[in-house]
Amino acid sequence: MVNSGTCVRTGGSTAFIGGFVMRGSRPLALALLALAVVFALATVFFFTQKTNFLASGRPELHWKHAIVFLVLTLLAVIAANFARPKAVKA
């Protein structure tokens, strides 16, 4: 019996949280990976191009924007790893 608010990993990809069974979602994992690709492209853009897109002032390299998009890329990849369906060992 699982209490409300408890998280237990059993048998690979099934987790019981508050009495609900949770499994990985392949479409969600793929969507997060696609989002990671978009963030990675934005990272490259802001690291390499002098621009004033998403910032005011004269065109210049925006390191802070690039670092933020790099962090978002990493978070999206990590989230995709958590969202993917896991292999169940019998």
N, C-alpha and C positions, 0 to 999 in steps of 0.2 A: 504494500500500500504506500502510495506516494503522497506526502503532505503538500498542501498548496504552497507554491513558491520554491519548491525543491527542484534542483536540476541534477539528474542522474544520467550518466552515459552508460548505455548497455548495448552490447552486441554490435558496435560499429556506428551506424548512422542514425540510430534512433535515440532520441532524448525525451525524457518525460519532464515537462515543466508545468507545474500546477495541475497535473492530471491530464495534460494534452500531449499527444504524440507528435514529435516534430521530426521531419526528414529533410534532407537537402533538396534544393530546388535547382535543377539544371538551367532553366530559363533565367532565373535570377542571377546565377553565377555567370552566365554568358553576358547578360546585360551589364553586370558590374565590370567584367573584363572589357567590354566595348567602351564603357565610361572611362576606364583606366587608359585605354588607347587615346581617347580624346584628350584626357588630362596630360598624357605624355606628349602629345603633339603641341599642346599649349605650352608645356614646359620648354620644349625645344624652341618654339617660336620666341618666347620671352628671353631665353638665354642667348639667342643668336641675332635677333632683329632689333634695330633701333626703331622704336615706335612710341606713339603716344596713345595707342589703343588701350582702353580701360584705365587711363591715367591722364591727368591734365599736364600741360607744360610742353616743353620742347621734346622732340623725339630722342630717346635714349634707351639704353638697355635697362630693363626693369628686373633686377635680381630678386627683389622681394616677391614679385608676382611669380617668377619662375620657381622659387623655392616653395611657395604655397601650392602651386600646381604639382610640383614634385611630391610633396607630402600627400596631396589628394590622390595622386597616382598610386602611391604605396598603400594608402588606406583602402582604395578600391580593390587592389589586388588581394590584400589581406581579407577583406570582406568577401570577395569571390571565393577564396579558399574555404572560409567558414560556411558559405552558402551552398557549395557544391555537394552533390550526393556522394557519400562515402561507400566504399566497398564493404559488404557485410561478410564477416568470417563465419563459416558454419561450423 
